[in-house]
């Protein structure tokens, strides 16, 4: 039967693997933006995408690749772009179509 140290190691290893997978997926998404001609005029796009990726990983608190409304609101505030609850819902609606 594994002891507490072994259990903590396993949880830590699983967390690390989850974060690595999440980072690979976000890097793939960033590459799609960088290759999309719609965004070719965007100034400092690689730096912006990198900053957003880091913040996203910081606020994906459940590590499931999703950020709930309140976490997204906090993220926007920390990025210096505060939004009201209704603005957040509208923004999500525009992206998801719901």
C-alpha positions in Angstrom: 0.0 0.0 0.0 1.5 3.3 -1.1 2.3 5.8 1.7 1.5 9.5 1.8 4.8 10.5 0.1 4.1 8.1 -2.8 0.5 9.4 -3.2 1.7 13.0 -3.3 4.3 12.1 -5.9 1.6 10.5 -8.1 -0.7 13.4 -7.8 2.1 15.8 -8.6 3.2 13.7 -11.6 -0.4 13.6 -12.9 -0.7 17.3 -12.5 2.5 17.9 -14.3 1.4 15.6 -17.2 -1.9 17.4 -17.3 -0.2 20.8 -17.5 2.2 19.6 -20.2 -0.7 18.4 -22.3 -2.6 21.7 -21.7 0.5 23.6 -22.7 0.9 21.6 -26.0 -2.7 22.2 -26.9 -2.5 25.9 -26.2 0.8 26.1 -28.3 -1.1 24.4 -31.1 -3.9 27.0 -30.9 -1.4 29.8 -30.9 0.2 28.4 -34.1 -3.2 28.4 -35.7 -3.6 32.2 -34.9 -0.1 32.9 -36.1 -0.7 31.2 -39.5 -4.2 32.8 -40.0 -4.0 35.7 -42.4 -6.8 37.5 -40.5 -4.3 38.3 -37.8 -1.3 39.1 -39.9 -1.6 42.8 -39.2 -1.8 42.3 -35.4 1.1 44.0 -33.7 3.3 41.8 -31.5 1.0 38.8 -31.9 3.4 36.1 -30.8 4.1 38.0 -27.5 0.4 38.6 -26.9 -0.5 35.0 -27.5 2.3 33.8 -25.2 1.1 36.2 -22.5 -2.5 35.0 -22.9 -1.4 31.4 -22.8 0.4 31.9 -19.5 -2.6 33.7 -18.0 -5.0 31.1 -19.3 -3.0 28.3 -17.6 -2.9 30.4 -14.4 -6.7 30.7 -14.4 -7.7 27.2 -15.5 -8.1 26.3 -11.9 -9.7 22.9 -12.5 -7.1 22.0 -15.2 -9.9 20.8 -17.5 -9.1 23.3 -20.3 -12.1 25.4 -19.4 -12.4 28.7 -17.4 -15.8 29.5 -15.8 -17.3 32.9 -16.0 -16.0 34.2 -12.7 -12.5 33.0 -13.4 -12.6 34.6 -16.8 -13.8 37.9 -15.2 -10.9 37.8 -12.7 -8.5 37.0 -15.6 -9.7 40.0 -17.6 -9.3 42.3 -14.6 -5.8 41.1 -14.0 -5.0 41.7 -17.7 -6.2 45.3 -17.2 -9.4 44.9 -19.2 -12.2 44.7 -16.6 -15.6 43.7 -17.8 -19.0 43.6 -16.2 -20.9 40.3 -15.7 -23.1 41.2 -18.7 -20.2 42.1 -20.9 -18.6 38.8 -20.0 -21.8 36.9 -20.9 -22.0 38.8 -24.2 -18.4 38.0 -25.0 -18.8 34.3 -24.3 -22.0 34.3 -26.4 -20.2 35.9 -29.3 -17.5 33.2 -29.2 -19.6 30.2 -28.5 -22.8 31.2 -30.2 -24.8 30.5 -27.1 
